[in-house]
Amino acid sequence: MKIHDLITTTDELADLCERLAQSDFVSVDTEFMRENTYWPELCLVQIANEKEAAAIDPLADGIDLSPLLDLMCDNEDVLKVFHAGGQDVEIIYNLTGKTPHPIFDTQIAMMAISQSEQIGYANLVESWLGITVDKGARFTDWSRRPLTARQIEYAIGDVTHLSKIFPKILRKLIKTGRGEWLDAEMEKLADPANYRNDAGDAWRRIRQAGRNPAVLGRLKALAAWREGEAQHKNIPRGRIMRDETLADIASHPPKKQGDLIKVRGLSNAWKDNDIGKRLMKVLEKAEPLPADEMPDKPKRGAPLGKEGALVADLLKLLLKIRTREIDVAARLLTRSDEMEALAAGVRNLPVLEGWRYDVFGRDALELVEGKLAFAVKRGKLHMTHIDDMAGELAETQAAE
């Protein structure tokens, strides 16, 4: 594989992207810094196909990333391959308002062909290529220039390895017939709605007990205000105010600015500084949350109780058996809260739809309805239908 020198000009980038546009797929990774900023700062982009690889410096003077971004977001003929690519996709969305498409994530794919829940990149490379990844440059300051040869070599390795691993994973997916399981998961990863940063919806990410319209109205107003403050200063929203503090103020609003000194998580300066004044104005103008914006009530069946909790435990045992039998990650099939809902009587659940129903949901439902039982055969735990057990018992009695 040809490894190019660090790309620092638009012409070099355009030439590279023109060649890569002829590929069936490209593997992509990014290096960024986000510890001290609201918006993640893109510091390096690595890209490869089966023949060549390069690192691109987005901080180089005068470089225009349009050829790369067009390849990522507008070329539907080239599959974009990431590993745990959520944050990489977010960065591209922030730059373009679009997401890479079509897309493939090897971490998600591994859940369909193994019991690996969230396999890390180093373990992925070790398991497929037998190569130990050098992690020495992992926590480097990617914004500092010039980049060292070791940094660039480390960064490009992320995509050169991935370009060798992806075809192997794809062949196994085809062999197992599980590729279609991942279609919805990949589309979900590429859905722009997952990365859209609407300040008016920021409150939905904050835990808040209860459904009091006045409290939720203040929470919405405060969360939107905090987003604006953080964006304007380009600092993490937690530097303005932590979620817990924001929720506490929404639940117990201070009557005057001087009372902010009593709020846990705020410094004494808030009692008379400008940001404290802006916060109080937000509280004064906050209105109760309209009925059409109220969060849905949690989906519940009957309360679980002790018996229901035991049923949920049996479902989790069934899940362990099934994932072992078909070698798939449990997280791809269902979640603990979904099994608890099933045990409580809820039936409108993803696990009871599509391929998940065929693979696990049908048996889970039959277990809850008393049509399925556990059995030990030759020292291993299996699932047996009640009707089959009755037939086997009848045959045994007839033989006697």
LOKOLNU-529570 format. One line per 2 residues: their letters; for each residue x negated, y negated, z of C-alpha. Coordinates in nm, 3 decimals, decimal comma, padded with zeros to 5 digits. Layout:
<pts>
a = X Y Z ~ ...
</pts>
This chain:
<pts>
mk = 00,000 00,000 00,000 ~ -00,130 -00,346 -00,089
ih = -00,149 -00,588 00,204 ~ -00,149 -00,953 00,097
dl = -00,322 -01,240 00,271 ~ -00,102 -01,460 00,486
it = 00,140 -01,641 00,255 ~ 00,140 -02,015 00,318
tt = 00,270 -02,169 -00,009 ~ 00,606 -02,172 -00,183
de = 00,455 -02,046 -00,511 ~ 00,301 -01,742 -00,342
la = 00,628 -01,671 -00,165 ~ 00,833 -01,703 -00,485
dl = 00,603 -01,460 -00,668 ~ 00,628 -01,208 -00,385
ce = 01,007 -01,231 -00,363 ~ 01,041 -01,194 -00,740
rl = 00,860 -00,861 -00,721 ~ 01,042 -00,746 -00,409
aq = 01,376 -00,821 -00,575 ~ 01,312 -00,521 -00,801
sd = 01,296 -00,285 -00,500 ~ 01,570 -00,058 -00,369
fv = 01,494 -00,179 -00,017 ~ 01,267 -00,408 00,183
sv = 01,175 -00,371 00,549 ~ 01,185 -00,695 00,743
dt = 01,073 -00,821 01,082 ~ 01,021 -01,162 01,241
ef = 00,815 -01,311 01,519 ~ 00,969 -01,600 01,705
mr = 00,960 -01,798 02,028 ~ 01,274 -01,881 02,223
en = 01,170 -01,904 02,587 ~ 01,164 -02,284 02,595
ty = 01,409 -02,385 02,321 ~ 01,779 -02,357 02,249
wp = 01,720 -02,253 01,890 ~ 01,472 -01,968 01,841
el = 01,163 -02,098 01,661 ~ 01,073 -01,880 01,363
cl = 00,697 -01,834 01,362 ~ 00,629 -01,548 01,120
vq = 00,821 -01,327 00,875 ~ 00,693 -00,985 00,768
ia = 00,830 -00,802 00,467 ~ 00,739 -00,489 00,275
ne = 00,856 -00,232 00,027 ~ 00,688 00,099 -00,052
ke = 00,411 -00,067 -00,253 ~ 00,318 -00,398 -00,089
aa = 00,351 -00,594 00,232 ~ 00,291 -00,950 00,344
ai = 00,330 -01,189 00,633 ~ 00,480 -01,529 00,561
dp = 00,399 -01,840 00,765 ~ 00,719 -02,048 00,797
la = 00,521 -02,314 00,988 ~ 00,281 -02,378 00,699
dg = 00,286 -02,736 00,569 ~ 00,526 -02,781 00,279
id = 00,640 -02,420 00,248 ~ 00,999 -02,368 00,128
ls = 01,155 -02,045 00,248 ~ 01,437 -02,053 -00,010
pl = 01,303 -01,763 -00,223 ~ 01,290 -01,542 00,086
ld = 01,629 -01,651 00,220 ~ 01,789 -01,601 -00,122
lm = 01,649 -01,248 -00,132 ~ 01,782 -01,180 00,218
cd = 02,132 -01,323 00,182 ~ 02,223 -01,343 -00,187
ne = 02,066 -01,034 -00,346 ~ 02,316 -00,751 -00,301
dv = 02,099 -00,502 -00,491 ~ 01,822 -00,483 -00,230
lk = 01,889 -00,314 00,105 ~ 01,736 -00,501 00,400
vf = 01,598 -00,265 00,664 ~ 01,541 -00,379 01,024
ha = 01,474 -00,210 01,355 ~ 01,688 -00,353 01,639
gg = 01,751 -00,641 01,402 ~ 02,011 -00,844 01,588
qd = 01,779 -01,131 01,677 ~ 01,617 -01,129 01,333
ve = 01,960 -01,158 01,172 ~ 02,050 -01,440 01,412
ii = 01,749 -01,641 01,302 ~ 01,834 -01,600 00,934
yn = 02,192 -01,700 01,008 ~ 02,074 -02,014 01,189
lt = 01,872 -02,110 00,880 ~ 02,135 -02,035 00,618
gk = 02,477 -01,991 00,774 ~ 02,470 -01,642 00,616
tp = 02,340 -01,301 00,717 ~ 02,124 -01,048 00,531
hp = 02,336 -00,807 00,328 ~ 02,344 -00,518 00,264
if = 02,170 -00,421 00,586 ~ 02,038 -00,110 00,759
dt = 01,915 -00,083 01,118 ~ 01,693 00,214 01,202
qi = 01,768 00,190 01,575 ~ 02,139 00,232 01,508
am = 02,072 00,505 01,251 ~ 01,871 00,705 01,504
ma = 02,183 00,733 01,720 ~ 02,353 00,928 01,441
is = 02,073 01,183 01,399 ~ 01,940 01,217 01,754
qs = 02,038 01,157 02,114 ~ 01,823 00,840 02,128
eq = 02,037 00,559 02,265 ~ 01,811 00,261 02,194
ig = 01,480 00,395 02,071 ~ 01,203 00,136 02,077
ya = 00,992 00,062 01,771 ~ 00,673 00,215 01,915
nl = 00,854 00,539 01,998 ~ 01,014 00,542 01,653
ve = 00,672 00,518 01,485 ~ 00,525 00,779 01,717
sw = 00,806 01,028 01,652 ~ 00,818 00,990 01,273
lg = 00,460 00,910 01,178 ~ 00,254 01,029 01,475
it = 00,096 00,683 01,500 ~ 00,042 00,496 01,826
vd = 00,129 00,129 01,785 ~ -00,113 -00,122 01,935
kg = 00,101 -00,335 02,167 ~ -00,178 -00,577 02,254
ar = -00,042 -00,864 02,046 ~ 00,322 -00,808 02,138
ft = 00,355 -01,098 02,381 ~ 00,131 -01,340 02,199
dw = 00,217 -01,706 02,135 ~ 00,325 -01,679 01,772
sr = 00,366 -02,056 01,738 ~ -00,003 -02,125 01,794
rp = -00,216 -02,180 01,485 ~ -00,436 -02,046 01,340
lt = -00,309 -01,690 01,374 ~ -00,582 -01,434 01,432
ar = -00,650 -01,140 01,202 ~ -00,540 -00,908 01,483
qi = -00,206 -01,087 01,519 ~ -00,135 -01,064 01,147
ey = -00,240 -00,699 01,129 ~ -00,014 -00,616 01,423
ai = 00,279 -00,804 01,273 ~ 00,250 -00,651 00,926
gd = 00,229 -00,305 01,081 ~ 00,589 -00,346 01,193
vt = 00,712 -00,344 00,833 ~ 00,458 -00,112 00,672
hl = 00,549 00,162 00,918 ~ 00,918 00,088 00,877
sk = 00,898 00,115 00,498 ~ 00,762 00,470 00,541
if = 01,009 00,572 00,810 ~ 01,328 00,446 00,645
pk = 01,329 00,694 00,353 ~ 01,276 00,980 00,599
il = 01,569 00,868 00,813 ~ 01,783 00,821 00,503
rk = 01,709 01,173 00,380 ~ 01,808 01,317 00,717
li = 02,128 01,113 00,722 ~ 02,218 01,243 00,377
kt = 02,138 01,599 00,484 ~ 02,359 01,575 00,793
gr = 02,637 01,392 00,607 ~ 02,656 01,123 00,873
ge = 02,573 00,822 00,663 ~ 02,933 00,706 00,649
wl = 02,945 00,705 01,029 ~ 02,714 00,405 01,017
da = 02,896 00,195 00,758 ~ 03,111 00,014 01,012
em = 02,817 -00,030 01,253 ~ 02,601 -00,189 00,982
ek = 02,882 -00,418 00,868 ~ 02,931 -00,523 01,229
la = 02,561 -00,611 01,252 ~ 02,590 -00,821 00,936
dp = 02,914 -00,996 01,037 ~ 02,843 -01,372 01,050
an = 03,104 -01,409 01,325 ~ 02,862 -01,238 01,565
yr = 02,611 -01,520 01,523 ~ 02,838 -01,821 01,485
nd = 02,769 -02,057 01,773 ~ 03,099 -02,233 01,833
ag = 03,072 -02,447 02,146 ~ 03,447 -02,419 02,190
da = 03,413 -02,044 02,241 ~ 03,109 -02,055 02,470
wr = 03,327 -02,009 02,780 ~ 03,424 -01,659 02,666
ri = 03,071 -01,536 02,737 ~ 03,091 -01,641 03,103
rq = 03,233 -01,410 03,367 ~ 03,526 -01,565 03,545
ag = 03,768 -01,380 03,767 ~ 04,136 -01,443 03,716
rn = 04,345 -01,603 03,444 ~ 04,425 -01,939 03,604
pa = 04,486 -02,186 03,314 ~ 04,345 -02,485 03,505
vl = 04,026 -02,301 03,600 ~ 03,979 -02,161 03,251
gr = 04,043 -02,503 03,099 ~ 03,763 -02,651 03,310
lk = 03,541 -02,354 03,226 ~ 03,597 -02,408 02,853
al = 03,527 -02,781 02,877 ~ 03,215 -02,734 03,089
aa = 03,073 -02,458 02,869 ~ 03,119 -02,665 02,554
wr = 02,958 -02,965 02,724 ~ 02,661 -02,754 02,836
eg = 02,610 -02,625 02,479 ~ 02,600 -02,982 02,352
ea = 02,351 -03,090 02,618 ~ 02,126 -02,792 02,549
qh = 02,140 -02,838 02,171 ~ 02,063 -03,208 02,198
kn = 01,761 -03,143 02,418 ~ 01,674 -02,816 02,238
ip = 01,630 -02,630 02,565 ~ 01,788 -02,302 02,683
rg = 02,141 -02,353 02,814 ~ 02,036 -02,202 03,147
ri = 01,799 -02,495 03,197 ~ 02,101 -02,723 03,204
mr = 02,304 -02,503 03,437 ~ 02,329 -02,132 03,510
de = 02,648 -01,945 03,425 ~ 02,725 -01,874 03,791
tl = 02,698 -02,243 03,878 ~ 02,918 -02,344 03,587
ad = 03,184 -02,090 03,686 ~ 03,168 -02,206 04,048
ia = 03,227 -02,569 03,947 ~ 03,520 -02,463 03,726
sh = 03,677 -02,278 04,019 ~ 03,598 -02,540 04,283
pp = 03,560 -02,876 04,106 ~ 03,395 -03,154 04,307
kk = 03,615 -03,458 04,367 ~ 03,334 -03,711 04,318
qg = 02,981 -03,706 04,180 ~ 02,828 -03,721 04,526
dl = 02,980 -03,380 04,597 ~ 02,753 -03,221 04,336
ik = 02,485 -03,211 04,603 ~ 02,689 -02,934 04,766
vr = 02,694 -02,716 04,454 ~ 02,456 -02,424 04,474
gl = 02,222 -02,421 04,178 ~ 02,213 -02,799 04,121
sn = 01,936 -03,027 04,243 ~ 02,005 -03,328 04,463
aw = 01,946 -03,557 04,165 ~ 02,281 -03,460 04,012
kd = 02,464 -03,666 04,272 ~ 02,368 -03,993 04,103
nd = 02,193 -03,920 03,768 ~ 02,335 -03,961 03,416
ig = 02,389 -03,593 03,345 ~ 02,589 -03,568 03,667
kr = 02,804 -03,858 03,547 ~ 02,864 -03,685 03,215
lm = 02,964 -03,365 03,396 ~ 03,219 -03,548 03,608
kv = 03,371 -03,711 03,299 ~ 03,412 -03,367 03,144
le = 03,592 -03,244 03,454 ~ 03,820 -03,549 03,456
ka = 03,928 -03,488 03,096 ~ 03,958 -03,109 03,117
ep = 04,307 -02,977 03,051 ~ 04,456 -02,637 03,138
lp = 04,383 -02,368 02,883 ~ 04,675 -02,333 02,638
ad = 04,872 -02,010 02,650 ~ 04,761 -01,910 02,299
em = 04,395 -01,921 02,408 ~ 04,435 -01,717 02,722
pd = 04,216 -01,405 02,727 ~ 04,397 -01,076 02,684
kp = 04,482 -00,886 02,996 ~ 04,256 -00,584 03,043
kr = 04,396 -00,277 02,871 ~ 04,505 -00,043 03,143
ga = 04,712 00,265 03,177 ~ 04,812 00,391 03,515
pl = 04,557 00,319 03,789 ~ 04,287 00,583 03,777
gk = 04,298 00,685 04,140 ~ 04,103 00,984 04,265
eg = 04,254 01,232 04,020 ~ 04,207 00,999 03,724
al = 03,845 00,940 03,822 ~ 03,792 01,316 03,820
va = 03,942 01,335 03,471 ~ 03,707 01,058 03,358
dl = 03,416 01,258 03,500 ~ 03,530 01,563 03,302
lk = 03,541 01,350 02,985 ~ 03,186 01,237 03,050
ll = 03,082 01,600 03,092 ~ 03,254 01,684 02,764
lk = 03,062 01,397 02,601 ~ 02,732 01,539 02,725
ir = 02,819 01,879 02,584 ~ 02,924 01,739 02,248
tr = 02,621 01,511 02,205 ~ 02,395 01,806 02,284
ei = 02,577 02,029 02,037 ~ 02,561 01,789 01,742
dv = 02,249 01,594 01,841 ~ 02,395 01,245 01,844
aa = 02,365 00,955 02,088 ~ 02,659 00,923 02,327
rl = 02,671 00,547 02,279 ~ 02,758 00,591 01,912
lt = 03,065 00,795 02,002 ~ 03,216 00,610 02,298
rs = 03,152 00,421 02,622 ~ 03,223 00,493 02,987
de = 03,495 00,228 03,014 ~ 03,668 00,374 02,708
me = 03,675 00,722 02,863 ~ 03,813 00,578 03,186
al = 04,086 00,406 02,985 ~ 04,164 00,735 02,810
aa = 04,189 00,909 03,147 ~ 04,424 00,633 03,264
gv = 04,663 00,684 02,972 ~ 04,546 00,428 02,716
rn = 04,564 00,566 02,363 ~ 04,485 00,266 02,139
lp = 04,110 00,325 02,149 ~ 03,830 00,339 01,887
vl = 03,735 00,690 02,001 ~ 04,075 00,811 01,883
eg = 04,026 00,672 01,533 ~ 03,840 00,777 01,219
wr = 03,530 00,993 01,235 ~ 03,498 00,945 01,612
yd = 03,834 01,118 01,656 ~ 03,719 01,408 01,440
vf = 03,386 01,445 01,618 ~ 03,488 01,383 01,980
gr = 03,820 01,205 02,030 ~ 04,044 01,499 01,943
da = 03,882 01,724 02,201 ~ 03,875 01,443 02,458
le = 04,248 01,389 02,413 ~ 04,320 01,762 02,437
lv = 04,115 01,782 02,756 ~ 04,321 01,501 02,911
eg = 04,642 01,671 02,800 ~ 04,541 02,005 02,949
kl = 04,485 02,185 02,620 ~ 04,110 02,224 02,661
af = 03,902 02,381 02,938 ~ 03,541 02,438 03,031
av = 03,395 02,787 03,010 ~ 03,054 02,940 03,075
kr = 02,930 03,181 02,808 ~ 02,589 03,342 02,830
gk = 02,479 03,087 03,085 ~ 02,580 02,782 02,876
lh = 02,873 02,547 02,925 ~ 03,123 02,539 02,638
mt = 03,467 02,401 02,565 ~ 03,750 02,646 02,505
hi = 04,109 02,587 02,397 ~ 04,367 02,717 02,641
dd = 04,539 02,916 02,365 ~ 04,209 03,085 02,279
ma = 04,150 03,171 02,643 ~ 04,495 03,330 02,665
ge = 04,428 03,533 02,353 ~ 04,093 03,653 02,480
la = 04,249 03,748 02,813 ~ 04,524 03,945 02,637
et = 04,269 04,132 02,427 ~ 04,067 04,217 02,735
qa = 04,373 04,347 02,920 ~ 04,481 04,554 02,616
ae = 04,134 04,709 02,591 ~ 04,152 04,809 02,957
</pts>
